[in-house]
Amino acid sequence: MTEFMITESPTIVTTDIADSLKADHGGGVPQFPGLIGTFMGRDALTLAVSFLGLTENDTVMLPLYTCKDVLKSFIKRCRVIFYDIGSDLTIDPDELRAKLRGKDHVRMLLITNYFGFLQPYRKEIKKLCAESDICMIEDCAHSLLTEGSGDTGDFSTYSLRKILPLRDGGGLRINCNGEWPNPKYRHMLSSDTLSFLAWAKSLLNIRSETFSRARVVSHTTQAIPLPTKDNSILPLSRFSRRRMKHISLAEVVKKRRDDFQFWQNVTDENPALVPMFTNLPIGICPLGFVLRMKNREFLEARAREEGINLRVHWRLDATLGSECGTSHELSRELVTLPIYPELEPREREVLAKLVTCQ
Ligand SMILES: Cc1ncc(COP(=O)(O)O)c(C=O)c1O
């Protein structure tokens, strides 16, 4: 097993590691120096786990409130302690400290920058991790283009495809020293094929959950048989790598912020609606516009009648982490309104009408 050394103040050693990986796997990620490109955000997490050499005897701490596929990938590999978050989506270092008390073998703690907003206590959490010799992963799947995103974690993981107009894309940044194993990668052709199928699916406008983009491209489902079933990593596809060169990041940030402000104006007209974030400070690039609703099913059903599937982050398994009451409550009440590049003019119009008459 590889020993993992966390330094108090991490030096960015990414370039060496990323360069050696890049050489083998088709080059780095255009516009994101030091990022190791993967097919999706979950592949970046898998890569971080493989660098850490986690075994079934190791324990990791995860927020219960996160994507099911992320939870699954850890539950399969090691012991998991879930922690709860606040109703404003913040992670409290005191809650983590209390959870850590008396626990041995905690190797990794994951925090999430929900919906593009950075965790306000991330530096305190990093300090707590450093004191306990725990590696901190900062999950930036939602916060790729938010200023300062990924600067705190020993590892930072990203989902390019959630923020940029791409069919696939994830990434890992390593901000600490260590001795790194050489992870196994799948052939680029696997990524290219999956990316192509995701594109075909979007052309056919297939919207069902069972055939959703994540499921089409996911190598963890049976949707598309792949040659290997081991833990090897899917790299970023050549399609996305090429496309990345032509994306204006400034324009993406602007469009996403503009759409967020559009929903802000729409919801301002109806005091019964409770946005999760009432302000959009400078430097934040949001994932979507999140509403907290006691009866979101009604809005979801009306939107579905109009052919629009609203996203819910996340429908948690009720049997997991029953002590994490706030996470379960958020799971029942939050709904995410789409923004660029997912918000099309017709959807904007239809949804705006539905939202205002809630
Ligand atoms: C917070 C968070 N982390 C990681 C992931 C995994 O990203 P991807 O879907 O690109 O694998 C997701 C996906 O929903 C997510 O919401």
Ligand as a Chemical Component Dictionary entry (heavy atoms), coordinates in Angstrom:
data_LIG
# 
_chem_comp.id                   LIG 
_chem_comp.type                 NON-POLYMER 
_chem_comp.pdbx_formal_charge   0 
_chem_comp.three_letter_code    LIG 
# 
loop_
_chem_comp_atom.comp_id 
_chem_comp_atom.atom_id 
_chem_comp_atom.alt_atom_id 
_chem_comp_atom.type_symbol 
_chem_comp_atom.charge 
_chem_comp_atom.model_Cartn_x 
_chem_comp_atom.model_Cartn_y 
_chem_comp_atom.model_Cartn_z 
_chem_comp_atom.pdbx_ordinal 
LIG C1 C1 C 0 -21.267 16.665 -5.674  1  
LIG C2 C2 C 0 -20.976 15.692 -6.769  2  
LIG N1 N1 N 0 -19.771 15.097 -6.812  3  
LIG C3 C3 C 0 -19.437 14.238 -7.791  4  
LIG C4 C4 C 0 -20.332 13.901 -8.767  5  
LIG C5 C5 C 0 -19.935 12.961 -9.848  6  
LIG O1 O1 O 0 -19.787 13.691 -11.053 7  
LIG P1 P1 P 0 -20.047 12.956 -12.451 8  
LIG O2 O2 O 0 -21.533 12.836 -12.603 9  
LIG O3 O3 O 0 -19.398 13.825 -13.478 10 
LIG O4 O4 O 0 -19.405 11.633 -12.327 11 
LIG C6 C6 C 0 -21.610 14.461 -8.743  12 
LIG C7 C7 C 0 -22.597 14.054 -9.736  13 
LIG O5 O5 O 0 -23.781 14.327 -9.641  14 
LIG C8 C8 C 0 -21.932 15.401 -7.754  15 
LIG O6 O6 O 0 -23.126 16.017 -7.734  16 
# 
loop_
_chem_comp_bond.comp_id 
_chem_comp_bond.atom_id_1 
_chem_comp_bond.atom_id_2 
_chem_comp_bond.value_order 
_chem_comp_bond.pdbx_ordinal 
LIG C1 C2 SING 1  
LIG C2 N1 SING 2  
LIG C2 C8 DOUB 3  
LIG N1 C3 DOUB 4  
LIG C3 C4 SING 5  
LIG C4 C5 SING 6  
LIG C4 C6 DOUB 7  
LIG C5 O1 SING 8  
LIG O1 P1 SING 9  
LIG P1 O2 DOUB 10 
LIG P1 O3 SING 11 
LIG P1 O4 SING 12 
LIG C6 C7 SING 13 
LIG C6 C8 SING 14 
LIG C7 O5 DOUB 15 
LIG C8 O6 SING 16 
# 
